[in-house]
Amino acid sequence: MELRETTALLDGILREQGIGKYTYTLSESEKQELNIENGGFKLLRTVFGKAGSLKVFTDGRMGSASGNDLTEAGLRKLAGAAKTAAESASEDPCHDIAPDQGKEVFRQGEYKPDLDRFIERIREFLETAAKEYPEVRIMSGIGSFDRWHRIMRNTNGTEFETFAGQYGFSIEICASDGEKTTGLDYTGVSMKDLDTPFMELGDLRRHLEDIRKSISPETLQGKFTGTVVMTPGCAGEFLSMLLSNYIGEGVVINGTSLWLDKVGEKVASEKLTVSLKPYDERIVIGERATANGFRSEDVTLIDRGVLKTHRLSLYGANKTGRPVVKNTGGDLVAEPGDKTLAEIIAGVDRGLLLGGFSGGEPGTNGEFSGVAKNSFLIENGEIRCAVTETMVNGNLEDVFRRIRAVSKELLCDGDTVMPYIAADGIVVSGK
Amino acid sequence: MLQDIIGAKKDLFAEGVQTVLRAHENRTRQVALLKGNLIRNNRSEAAGISARVNNRGTFGFASIAEYTPEAAEKVIRAATENALSLGRHSGRNIALPPSVGTGTVALNAEIVDTDQKTIIDVCRTVDNYIEKKYPDLTSRTVIYTEDSQDRIIYSSDACSGHLVTPRCYIYVMMSAETKDGVPVELFKAFGGFGGLKDYFTDPESLYPGIDELYRKLMDKKEGVYAETGYRTVVLGGMMGGMLAHEAVGHTVEADLVRGGSVAGPNLNRQVASELVNLVDFAHTWQGGTVPLPVYLDDEGTKAEDAPLIRNGILVGYMNDRESAAEYGVRPAGNARAWAFSDEPIIRMRNTCILPGKNTVEELIASVDDGYYLVNSGNGQADLTGEFMFGVTCGYEIKNGKLGRALLDTTVTGVAFDMLKTVDMVSNEVEWSSSGFCGKKQRMAVGMGGPHMRCKIMIGGR
């Protein structure tokens, strides 16, 4: 049964069951995935997927169900499960669906893959890595092509149909000189096409360079308060933690956000501007429809240090009386600064180039502590050595208030666009 | 529960390769109340069939989101073609691992479904109790989550079987504010292997645990930052379990050993104090069932315990069939897949540091100046054994007595260095099983450990 026929069948079943208000998404997908182990091809995986998710509203009560059986029997079961869940719930009119957004078809990325060329690009990357970085071991890698056809509908009249496909390539790496082995590092990219050798995409090459320089790390003694220069990947991790802990839906609804009443106020350095930009051409498959059924929009969250909005879904907006954000994706874009990475490092007396952070999940107070991974000590404006058993401690809000510099260089990995971000006042401690 | 409609398709397995055919269903039931608001109310079921084929060291895998005999035929053909096709590219030519037994493993349990209204009612009862008894909390969340795996496995040269792994939990999360208005939080998970009727028919049975959680949160409200440095600590049993899983367990998964983990050159060497013994249990320990029993893995290997550290000496790895053949050992059933669309990879099951002889009170009394680290929120480890655990609940120890509570912090170390500092081990074990391990796919795992006195790096201010 074609997906469009399936939607008609589901609409009929829902009407038959007397459900007058609902939203659902049905999809078909295909994945072709090549798995690499220790630099060689190991497994070829093909996944044919189907999925349906349904949310129904009966007398102000919401219930949802999901499954992957899109036969008539499966759809009846799906509808029954969602209806039963709704009937079991208490009334809460804040659960709702977006008003009519019209009908639209989105075509994103590459829907028909060139798998032979994809395999050749992967082989090319492995050969280049082996030749130029012989100390580096590609412990595992995944090259995948994913495509999907999706139809989202609701009873307010909205219908979004998406045909999308993208390539992805990710690696886990370590390096060894025959005696000593580094820790793990990982990186990846998403792509619309296969025009560029993978080694030149995202920051794949930098990760190979950095892991090669990390075979003989040093252990710091004592502790100091200094400057931490976050790599784009690490800056993205810290920004995600900040946004979740200070403007995420959960902390706004329960009232524990420390930025509950800070919209319009300065909450970070004026050097920080961060947005969700699903329509940015550097994002491979940006969100087009939100989970609530709105057409997605570009949204600036922090503009030159000023908080512009919380991140509230329709439910969160209804619950708190604040504006809904028509974006539920993760297409994070931070604006570049006015210094090169080299200039930023040259200005650091003592600190770290922080390649990764392995730490406890910060609470809503923003306090964090964790291990500096894939990181290097900076002294007197120069990178001195890789470090191990080194911790960083601080507070998320303080980090972004104390931004010293944002780099001109941007990492574009297909999913996010992120600069290096340097911040002062972070405690770095060794053994 | 799945009905077996795929057994006859075993006749389609190709000659000269190893094939495993698997029908697999995952179910979830979720309810979440945030300050009494029902923010999640969902039931989910996903079923399908997969096949994996080993063609002399090159693997093909295919899955379809359908549970029909026709889908079984399709995935066998597609996985075989993938394995043969990739074999022409890969150049691998590794002898197929030997069979380690055939037969049928009997169904181990049943999945008992619970209607959504009952789940919501239980959550409401718990939430009402917290709201009425503890009105000073700034926020509370009650989450019910139930997931289950239902698998039917047929293998060309290993065991077959029908196995289920149901588990369900209620998470209670509480938030309060310090006198300076800074939020602090704690959570606790109740539940385990089985369904709602096994744990939550009487919600009042949770109240003592909820009361204890509140007391600890009030302690934390008055908490202090840990003093950064290399300190003597008593790790609680939950921390011991995290150590067993994250810091050691991952480094002794054979695929990571092949990738260069620190365990590779340390086999049969002293990697820990003689007091440390570590086992990845399959299904039974001390005559009882472990938190998440595994009787048959997704390659059709009958599950057995995998001893990892004995009296401080690293004695083994966790393997799939291929790595076991490479290392010349018998596989113990560690090849596991989470969903029908996932290929089996080497995973832990119930990884536990065994108990010692001391009491918890003796451990705490033995520390003049240090910390008692009770519970962890998350953890990660590296190939080198360098690990990190977030500590969500802990206390100072001064002159052998517990002092002020700690605010959230993190501990780190290198596993095989840190384990050599273990000089006291308590005589009981605490298990946990509510979390997921992430390694390409998610996986439900159990972990356990005793209290241990050791030295560790602690973060703070």
Chai-1 contact restraints between the chains, C-beta under 6 A:
chainA,res_idxA,chainB,res_idxB,connection_type,confidence,min_distance_angstrom,max_distance_angstrom,comment,restraint_id
A,F41,B,L86,contact,1.0,0.0,6.0,A-B,restraint_1
A,F41,B,H89,contact,1.0,0.0,6.0,A-B,restraint_2
A,F41,B,S90,contact,1.0,0.0,6.0,A-B,restraint_3
A,L43,B,F59,contact,1.0,0.0,6.0,A-B,restraint_4
A,L44,B,G60,contact,1.0,0.0,6.0,A-B,restraint_5
A,L44,B,N82,contact,1.0,0.0,6.0,A-B,restraint_6
A,L44,B,L86,contact,1.0,0.0,6.0,A-B,restraint_7
A,R45,B,F61,contact,1.0,0.0,6.0,A-B,restraint_8
A,T46,B,A62,contact,1.0,0.0,6.0,A-B,restraint_9
A,T46,B,A78,contact,1.0,0.0,6.0,A-B,restraint_10
A,V47,B,S63,contact,1.0,0.0,6.0,A-B,restraint_11
A,V47,B,S341,contact,1.0,0.0,6.0,A-B,restraint_12
A,F48,B,I64,contact,1.0,0.0,6.0,A-B,restraint_13
A,G49,B,A65,contact,1.0,0.0,6.0,A-B,restraint_14
A,K50,B,A65,contact,1.0,0.0,6.0,A-B,restraint_15
A,G63,B,N41,contact,1.0,0.0,6.0,A-B,restraint_16
A,S64,B,N42,contact,1.0,0.0,6.0,A-B,restraint_17
A,A65,B,R43,contact,1.0,0.0,6.0,A-B,restraint_18
A,S66,B,S44,contact,1.0,0.0,6.0,A-B,restraint_19
A,G67,B,E45,contact,1.0,0.0,6.0,A-B,restraint_20
A,N68,B,A46,contact,1.0,0.0,6.0,A-B,restraint_21
A,N68,B,A65,contact,1.0,0.0,6.0,A-B,restraint_22
A,A81,B,R43,contact,1.0,0.0,6.0,A-B,restraint_23
A,T84,B,Q116,contact,1.0,0.0,6.0,A-B,restraint_24
A,A85,B,N41,contact,1.0,0.0,6.0,A-B,restraint_25
A,A85,B,R43,contact,1.0,0.0,6.0,A-B,restraint_26
A,A85,B,Q116,contact,1.0,0.0,6.0,A-B,restraint_27
A,S88,B,Q116,contact,1.0,0.0,6.0,A-B,restraint_28
A,S88,B,K117,contact,1.0,0.0,6.0,A-B,restraint_29
A,S88,B,I120,contact,1.0,0.0,6.0,A-B,restraint_30
A,A89,B,L38,contact,1.0,0.0,6.0,A-B,restraint_31
A,A89,B,N41,contact,1.0,0.0,6.0,A-B,restraint_32
A,R137,B,G260,contact,1.0,0.0,6.0,A-B,restraint_33
A,M139,B,G259,contact,1.0,0.0,6.0,A-B,restraint_34
A,C174,B,G260,contact,1.0,0.0,6.0,A-B,restraint_35
A,C174,B,L383,contact,1.0,0.0,6.0,A-B,restraint_36
A,S176,B,G260,contact,1.0,0.0,6.0,A-B,restraint_37
A,T181,B,G260,contact,1.0,0.0,6.0,A-B,restraint_38
A,G183,B,D382,contact,1.0,0.0,6.0,A-B,restraint_39
A,G183,B,L383,contact,1.0,0.0,6.0,A-B,restraint_40
A,G183,B,T384,contact,1.0,0.0,6.0,A-B,restraint_41
A,G183,B,E386,contact,1.0,0.0,6.0,A-B,restraint_42
A,L184,B,D382,contact,1.0,0.0,6.0,A-B,restraint_43
A,L184,B,L383,contact,1.0,0.0,6.0,A-B,restraint_44
A,K223,B,T228,contact,1.0,0.0,6.0,A-B,restraint_45
A,I253,B,L34,contact,1.0,0.0,6.0,A-B,restraint_46
A,N254,B,L34,contact,1.0,0.0,6.0,A-B,restraint_47
A,N254,B,K35,contact,1.0,0.0,6.0,A-B,restraint_48
A,N254,B,S139,contact,1.0,0.0,6.0,A-B,restraint_49
A,T256,B,T138,contact,1.0,0.0,6.0,A-B,restraint_50
A,T256,B,S139,contact,1.0,0.0,6.0,A-B,restraint_51
A,T256,B,S175,contact,1.0,0.0,6.0,A-B,restraint_52
A,T256,B,P183,contact,1.0,0.0,6.0,A-B,restraint_53
A,S358,B,Q380,contact,1.0,0.0,6.0,A-B,restraint_54
A,S358,B,M388,contact,1.0,0.0,6.0,A-B,restraint_55
A,G359,B,T410,contact,1.0,0.0,6.0,A-B,restraint_56
A,G360,B,G377,contact,1.0,0.0,6.0,A-B,restraint_57
A,G360,B,G390,contact,1.0,0.0,6.0,A-B,restraint_58
A,G360,B,D408,contact,1.0,0.0,6.0,A-B,restraint_59
A,G360,B,T410,contact,1.0,0.0,6.0,A-B,restraint_60
A,E361,B,G377,contact,1.0,0.0,6.0,A-B,restraint_61
A,E361,B,N378,contact,1.0,0.0,6.0,A-B,restraint_62
A,E361,B,G390,contact,1.0,0.0,6.0,A-B,restraint_63
A,G363,B,E185,contact,1.0,0.0,6.0,A-B,restraint_64
A,G363,B,D408,contact,1.0,0.0,6.0,A-B,restraint_65
A,T364,B,P183,contact,1.0,0.0,6.0,A-B,restraint_66
A,N365,B,V182,contact,1.0,0.0,6.0,A-B,restraint_67
A,N365,B,P183,contact,1.0,0.0,6.0,A-B,restraint_68
A,S369,B,T409,contact,1.0,0.0,6.0,A-B,restraint_69
A,S369,B,T410,contact,1.0,0.0,6.0,A-B,restraint_70
A,S369,B,G459,contact,1.0,0.0,6.0,A-B,restraint_71
A,G370,B,M388,contact,1.0,0.0,6.0,A-B,restraint_72
A,G370,B,T410,contact,1.0,0.0,6.0,A-B,restraint_73
A,V371,B,M388,contact,1.0,0.0,6.0,A-B,restraint_74
A,V371,B,T412,contact,1.0,0.0,6.0,A-B,restraint_75
A,M391,B,G459,contact,1.0,0.0,6.0,A-B,restraint_76
A,N393,B,G459,contact,1.0,0.0,6.0,A-B,restraint_77
A,S429,B,T228,contact,1.0,0.0,6.0,A-B,restraint_78
A,K431,B,Y230,contact,1.0,0.0,6.0,A-B,restraint_79
